Amino acid sequence: MDTYWVWWIAALVLVIMEMFTGTFYMLSMALGLAVAGLCAYLGMPWGGQMVVATLLCSGSLAAIYSWKKHDEPPNAQANFSYDVGQTVQIVRWMDERHARVSYRGAEWDAELTPSSTTDTRRVTWQINAVIGSHLNIE
């Protein structure tokens, strides 16, 4: 078997494995291996193929890592919701820190922020954050 087939089969295996993970890391490595296979097909010596594969795999992995590192985590984006700053009406208090509130025509679970104090006479509160289907109010 020619060397370029080994590179391309290894790249194909990584592409198939990537379908089960969805992280793009194996896909970037597969790209490096496929280009090394192209270099082998064009007659580059084994050492050159290894250098090409190493540089492309390392460079693409570093690029993806950098991209993901600068991408905001999902929890950081949750507070940019258009719901933050809107007002809600207390329907009933569940306990000292939790209540059912009326917002957008439905009842929601709400919790007071740690800095807020309970005031059962107060009816209107403001949304501070949305965490899943729970509202943090203050």
CORUR-V749645 format. One record per helix or strand of 2 or more residues. SS is the DSSP state (H for helix, E for strand). FROM is the first residue (numbers start at 0). LEN is the number of residues. Records with the same first field share a line. If there is no record, write none. Layout:
SS: FROM-LEN, FROM-LEN
This chain:
H: 2-19, 24-17, 45-25, 73-5
E: 86-7, 97-6, 105-7, 123-8, 133-4
